């Protein structure tokens, strides 16, 4: 059987950008800052940072010469590497790090070259570097999340008395305020924040246990090397650096999936509220922003829909990470080959979702008059619970519910004002209505504790914000 000769790649031609993050079609969805963190150049530089920190830790513990560590640190500059050659060598060797180490050895020269990557294995470098990259992405994501929360807190306070129809199953349920709705968003976003903050440090650690995690090559000083290296990199040490353990990263990624779900839910609410028939909120718009190539009038909810789309992309990848947590033996490339390329995508997506969400809420315009108009659409039916509770006082809840149900269905079927349908009910014709009953149908009077609950959420967030600022100052 004749074999097909391999066609050598043409590395002289610029690479074709495919997919979300490099294509000119979609790369505007993601900030240049996060794309740089996870770019080839950013990843190479982070690998070198880990190698340099490893060498410095080993030198301090007298495992390698101090001068060698100084040279490794001084030469740990990705700009000195030939990236086209790296691409060729990685393809030829079938290994992602060894060609990097060979060039680094050439750049450092002897004798320092002999002490690069001392006692480490590839996955040690990849996992630790990924921790550093995720730390940068995490901070960037939190910056956007904080900007979004600040704007939502302003909206909740501003609209804590703004009447809006509460909806369940897509139908009017009870009146509330728009501030109350926003406070619900804030409360959930704050829980997401706390989950992420609690999990990050223990999820992304410095791991330097060697080939299978036993520190065999570095001996008794191995754990000290890992601890010292971790301190230099601003990470926690793995402690027991089992290469087949991926539950920590999976835990954090699952929490990212929850945050993505929260932001998607809010974006979908805003998507609905922007319908022409509803018109209660509106995304920012500038002249030149286009909604359709044929329908010139379109002002599509583009940011809301982008948050939803990116969140869906994120959650699919969460499942990949959790599936790849199940690993064979003490190392498993079938799992590594999934998570090593998917984690950069998760990092970029997480920041992209948070950034787009922040832009969405910062540019939001609220239309209180439309909210009131919509709340009054059903001729008082939205306060049927208030009517039932009023009548309960002298006929029991079960009889009151039956009466209100009959009146409500007649109002809907015949287009009759709800008050007329109630007063014409046979039971009330004979007994009459309670004093002041008509006030029961005042929509504004049945928003419950909406405004007080808004105040509670805003006050708690303010306390937590001050506490977080103090922690950040202490850490700095």
C-alpha positions in Angstrom: 0.0 0.0 0.0 1.5 3.3 -1.0 1.9 5.8 1.8 0.9 9.4 1.4 3.9 11.7 1.8 3.7 14.2 4.5 3.4 17.8 3.3 5.7 20.1 5.3 3.9 23.1 6.8 4.6 26.5 5.3 5.7 28.4 8.4 6.7 31.5 6.3 3.0 32.3 5.7 1.0 34.1 8.4 -1.2 31.6 10.3 -4.9 31.5 9.4 -6.9 32.6 12.4 -9.8 30.2 13.1 -12.3 30.3 15.9 -13.6 32.8 18.5 -10.4 34.4 19.8 -8.2 35.2 16.8 -10.7 35.7 14.0 -11.3 39.3 12.8 -15.0 38.3 12.9 -15.2 37.7 16.7 -12.1 38.8 18.4 -13.6 42.2 19.2 -15.8 40.3 21.7 -12.7 39.9 24.0 -10.4 42.5 25.4 -6.8 42.7 24.1 -5.6 42.4 27.7 -7.1 38.9 28.3 -6.1 37.7 24.8 -2.5 38.7 25.5 -2.5 36.8 28.8 -3.4 33.6 26.9 -1.6 34.2 23.7 1.3 32.1 22.6 3.7 34.9 23.6 2.0 35.3 26.9 2.0 31.6 27.6 5.7 31.2 26.6 6.6 34.1 28.9 4.7 32.6 31.8 6.4 29.2 31.3 9.8 31.1 31.5 8.6 32.9 34.7 7.9 29.5 36.3 11.3 28.1 35.2 13.0 31.2 36.6 11.2 31.0 39.9 12.0 27.3 40.2 15.7 27.9 39.6 15.8 30.8 42.1 14.1 28.6 44.8 16.5 25.7 44.1 19.5 28.1 44.3 18.3 29.5 47.6 18.1 25.9 48.9 21.6 25.2 47.4 20.3 22.6 44.9 21.8 24.5 42.0 24.5 27.2 41.7 23.3 30.8 42.4 24.9 32.1 39.3 23.0 29.6 37.2 19.7 30.8 38.7 20.7 34.4 38.0 21.4 33.7 34.4 18.1 31.7 34.0 16.2 34.7 35.5 18.0 37.3 33.3 17.4 35.3 30.1 13.8 34.4 30.8 12.5 36.6 28.1 10.1 35.2 25.4 11.1 37.9 23.0 14.5 36.2 22.6 12.9 33.1 21.2 12.4 32.2 17.5 8.6 31.4 17.5 8.6 30.1 13.9 11.4 27.6 14.8 9.5 26.6 18.0 6.4 25.8 15.9 8.4 23.7 13.5 10.3 21.9 16.3 7.1 21.2 18.3 5.4 19.7 15.3 8.5 17.6 14.5 9.1 16.4 18.1 5.5 15.9 19.1 6.3 17.6 22.4 5.1 21.1 23.5 7.9 22.0 26.0 11.1 20.2 25.0 11.7 22.5 22.0 11.2 25.5 24.3 13.7 24.1 26.8 16.3 23.5 24.0 16.1 27.1 22.8 16.2 28.4 26.4 19.3 26.3 27.0 21.0 27.9 23.9 20.0 31.4 25.1 21.3 30.8 28.6 24.5 29.0 27.5 26.7 26.8 29.7 26.8 26.1 32.6 23.4 27.6 33.4 21.7 25.5 30.6 22.4 22.4 32.7 20.3 23.6 35.6 17.1 24.6 33.7 14.1 22.5 34.5 16.0 20.8 37.3 13.9 17.9 38.7 10.7 19.2 37.1 8.3 17.6 34.5 6.4 19.3 31.7 3.0 19.2 33.5 4.6 21.0 36.5 5.4 23.9 34.3 2.1 23.9 32.4 -0.1 23.6 35.5 1.8 26.3 37.5 1.9 28.7 34.5 -1.8 28.1 34.0 -2.4 29.1 37.6 -0.5 32.4 37.0 -2.5 33.1 33.9 -5.8 32.3 35.6 -4.9 34.6 38.4 -4.5 37.5 36.0 -7.8 36.5 34.3 -9.5 36.2 37.6 -8.5 39.7 38.7 -9.5 41.2 35.3 -12.8 39.4 35.5 -13.5 40.7 39.0 -12.7 44.2 37.9 -15.4 44.1 35.3 -17.8 42.3 37.7 -17.2 45.1 40.2 -18.0 47.8 37.6 -21.2 46.0 36.8 -22.2 45.6 40.4 -21.6 49.3 41.1 -23.9 50.3 38.2 -26.5 47.8 39.2 -26.4 49.1 42.8 -27.1 52.6 41.4 -30.0 51.3 39.4 -31.5 49.4 42.3 -31.3 52.5 44.5 -32.7 54.8 41.8 -35.6 52.6 41.0 -36.5 51.1 44.4 -39.9 52.7 44.1 -40.3 52.3 40.3 -43.4 50.2 39.7 -43.0 47.1 37.5 -45.0 44.0 36.8 -43.5 40.9 38.4 -43.7 37.9 36.0 -43.8 34.2 36.4 -44.0 31.7 33.6 -44.0 34.7 31.2 -47.2 36.1 32.7 -48.0 39.0 35.1 -47.9 37.7 38.7 -47.7 40.5 41.3 -46.5 44.1 41.2 -43.0 44.9 42.4 -40.4 47.5 41.8 -37.7 47.5 39.2 -35.2 48.1 42.1 -36.3 44.9 43.7 -35.6 42.9 40.5 -32.2 44.5 40.2 -31.5 43.7 43.9 -32.2 40.1 43.2 -29.6 40.2 40.4 -27.1 41.9 42.8 -27.7 39.3 45.5 -26.9 36.4 43.2 -23.9 38.1 41.7 -22.5 38.7 45.2 -22.9 35.0 46.0 -21.0 34.2 42.8 -18.2 36.6 43.8 -17.8 35.1 47.2 -17.7 31.6 45.8 -15.0 32.6 43.3 -12.9 34.4 46.0 -13.2 31.4 48.4 -12.1 28.9 45.8 -9.4 30.6 43.7 -6.3 30.4 45.9 -6.8 26.7 46.6 -7.7 25.8 43.0 -4.7 27.3 41.2 -1.5 26.3 42.9 2.2 25.9 42.2 2.8 22.2 41.5 6.4 21.0 41.4 6.5 17.3 42.4 8.4 16.0 39.4 7.5 13.1 37.1 4.7 11.6 39.2 4.6 14.0 42.2 6.9 12.3 44.7 9.8 14.9 44.5 12.1 12.0 43.6 14.5 14.1 41.6 14.9 16.8 44.2 14.7 14.6 47.3 13.9 15.8 50.7 14.2 19.5 49.7 11.5 19.1 47.0 8.6 20.2 49.2 10.6 23.2 50.3 11.4 24.1 46.7 7.7 24.0 45.8 6.8 26.2 48.8 9.5 28.8 48.1 8.7 28.8 44.4 5.0 29.3 45.1 5.8 32.2 47.4 7.9 33.9 44.7 5.0 33.4 42.2 2.3 34.6 44.6 0.6 31.2 44.7 -0.1 28.5 47.3 1.9 25.3 47.1 0.1 22.1 46.0 1.5 20.2 49.0 0.8 16.8 47.5 1.3 17.5 43.8 -0.5 14.5 42.3 -0.5 15.0 38.6 -3.7 13.0 38.3 -5.7 15.3 40.7 -7.7 17.9 38.9 -10.6 18.4 41.4 -9.3 21.8 42.5 -9.3 23.4 39.1 -12.6 21.7 38.3 -14.2 23.2 41.4 -13.2 26.7 40.4 -14.3 26.2 36.8 -17.7 24.9 38.0 -18.1 28.1 40.0 -17.2 30.1 36.9 -20.1 28.2 35.2 -22.4 29.4 37.9 -21.3 33.0 37.4 -21.8 32.7 33.7 -25.3 31.3 34.4 -26.2 34.3 36.6 -25.0 36.8 34.0 -26.9 34.9 31.2 -30.1 34.9 33.3 -29.8 38.7 33.8 -29.0 39.2 30.1 -32.0 37.1 29.1 -34.3 39.2 31.3 -32.9 42.4 29.7 -33.3 40.8 26.3 -37.0 40.3 27.0 -37.5 43.7 28.5 -36.2 45.3 25.3 -38.9 43.9 23.0 -40.8 46.6 21.2 -44.0 45.3 22.8 -42.4 45.7 26.3 -39.9 48.5 26.0 -39.0 48.7 29.7 -35.3 49.0 29.2 -32.9 49.8 26.4 -29.2 49.0 25.7 -26.9 51.9 24.8 -26.9 52.9 21.2 -24.7 55.1 19.0 -25.2 56.3 15.5 -23.5 53.8 13.2 -24.3 50.7 15.2 -26.2 48.4 12.8 -28.8 45.8 13.7 -29.5 44.4 10.2 -28.2 44.5 6.7 -31.8 44.8 5.4 -34.0 46.2 8.2 -32.5 49.7 8.8 -34.8 50.3 11.8 -33.4 47.5 13.9 -31.8 48.2 17.3 -31.0 44.7 18.4 -30.2 43.8 22.0 -26.7 42.9 20.8 -24.9 43.0 24.1 -27.6 41.0 25.9 -27.4 38.3 23.2 -23.6 38.2 23.3 -23.6 37.6 27.0 -26.0 34.7 26.5 -24.0 33.3 23.6 -20.6 33.5 25.5 -22.2 32.0 28.7 -23.4 29.0 26.6 -19.9 28.6 25.2 -18.5 28.7 28.8 -20.8 26.1 30.2 -20.0 23.6 27.5 -16.4 23.9 28.4 -17.1 23.5 32.1 -18.4 20.0 31.2 -15.2 19.3 29.4 -13.1 20.2 32.4 -15.2 18.2 34.8 -15.2 15.2 32.5 -11.4 15.4 32.2 -11.1 15.4 36.0 -11.2 11.6 35.8 -7.6 10.6 35.1 -5.7 7.4 34.9 -2.7 6.4 37.0 -0.3 9.2 38.0 -0.5 11.1 34.8 -2.8 11.0 31.8 -2.3 12.9 28.5 -5.7 12.0 27.3 -7.0 14.3 30.0 -4.2 16.9 29.8 -4.7 17.2 26.0 -8.3 18.4 26.8 -7.7 20.7 29.7 -4.4 22.3 28.5 -6.1 23.9 25.4 -9.5 24.4 26.9 -8.4 26.3 30.1 -7.2 29.3 28.0 -10.5 29.4 26.3 -12.3 29.4 29.7 -10.0 32.2 30.9 -10.8 34.3 27.9 -14.5 33.5 27.9 -14.8 34.3 31.6 -13.3 37.8 31.1 -15.3 38.3 27.9 -18.6 37.5 29.6 -17.8 39.8 32.5 -16.7 42.7 30.3 -19.7 42.5 28.0 -22.0 42.2 30.9 -20.4 45.3 32.5 -20.9 47.3 29.3 -24.5 46.1 29.0 -25.6 47.3 32.5 -23.4 50.5 32.4 -25.2 51.6 29.2 -28.7 50.6 30.3 -31.6 53.1 30.0 -34.7 52.4 32.1 -38.2 53.5 31.0 -40.4 53.8 34.1 -43.4 55.0 32.2 -43.4 51.8 30.1 -43.1 49.7 33.3 -46.2 51.4 34.7 -48.1 51.1 31.5 -47.4 47.4 31.3 -48.2 46.8 34.9 -51.7 48.3 34.3 -52.4 46.3 31.2 -54.6 43.7 32.9 -57.1 46.1 34.4 -56.2 45.3 38.0 -55.8 41.5 37.7 -52.2 41.8 38.8 -53.4 42.5 42.3 -55.8 39.5 42.5 -53.8 38.2 45.5 -54.4 41.4 47.3 -58.1 41.2 46.7 -58.2 37.6 47.9 -56.3 38.4 51.1 -58.8 41.3 51.7 -61.8 39.0 51.3 -60.2 36.3 53.3 -60.9 38.3 56.5 -64.6 37.5 56.4 -65.1 34.4 54.2 -61.9 32.3 54.6 -59.0 32.0 52.2 -60.5 29.0 50.3 -63.9 30.7 49.6 -62.1 34.0 48.7 -59.8 32.2 46.2 -62.8 30.6 44.5 -64.6 34.0 44.3 -61.5 35.8 43.0 -60.8 33.0 40.5 -64.3 33.2 39.1 -64.2 37.0 38.8 -60.7 37.0 37.3 -61.7 34.4 34.6 -64.8 36.4 33.7 -62.7 39.6 33.5 -60.3 37.9 31.1 -63.0 36.2 29.0 -65.3 39.2 28.7 -62.8 42.0 28.8 -64.6 43.3 32.0 -62.7 45.5 34.5 -61.6 43.3 37.4 -63.4 45.5 40.0 -66.7 45.2 38.1 -66.3 41.4 37.9 -65.8 41.2 41.6 -68.6 43.5 42.6 -71.0 41.7 40.3 -70.2 38.3 41.9 -73.3 36.8 43.5 -71.7 36.5 47.0 -70.6 40.1 47.1 -73.9 41.4 45.7 -75.6 40.2 48.8 -72.9 40.9 51.4 -71.4 44.1 49.9 -67.7 45.0 49.7 -65.5 45.7 52.8 -64.9 49.3 53.6 -62.1 50.9 51.5 -62.0 47.9 49.2 -61.2 49.8 46.1 -57.9 50.8 47.6 -57.0 47.1 47.4 -56.8 47.4 43.6 -54.2 50.2 43.8 -51.2 48.5 42.2 -48.6 50.7 43.9 -49.9 49.6 47.3 -49.1 45.9 46.8 -45.4 45.8 46.1 -44.7 44.2 49.5 -41.3 44.9 51.1 -39.7 45.7 47.7 -38.0 49.0 48.7 -36.9 47.8 52.1 -35.3 44.6 50.6 -33.4 46.8 48.1 -32.0 48.9 51.0 -30.9 45.7 52.8 -29.0 44.3 49.8 -27.4 47.7 49.1 -26.3 48.1 52.7 -24.8 44.6 52.8 -22.9 45.1 49.6 -21.5 48.4 50.9 -20.2 46.6 54.0 -18.7 43.8 51.9 -17.1 46.3 49.5 -15.3 48.1 52.3 -14.2 44.8 53.8 -12.8 43.7 50.4 -11.0 47.0 49.9 -9.3 46.6 53.3 -8.2 43.0 52.4 -6.8 44.2 49.1 -4.8 47.0 50.8 -3.5 44.5 53.4 -2.5 42.0 50.7 -0.8 44.7 48.7 
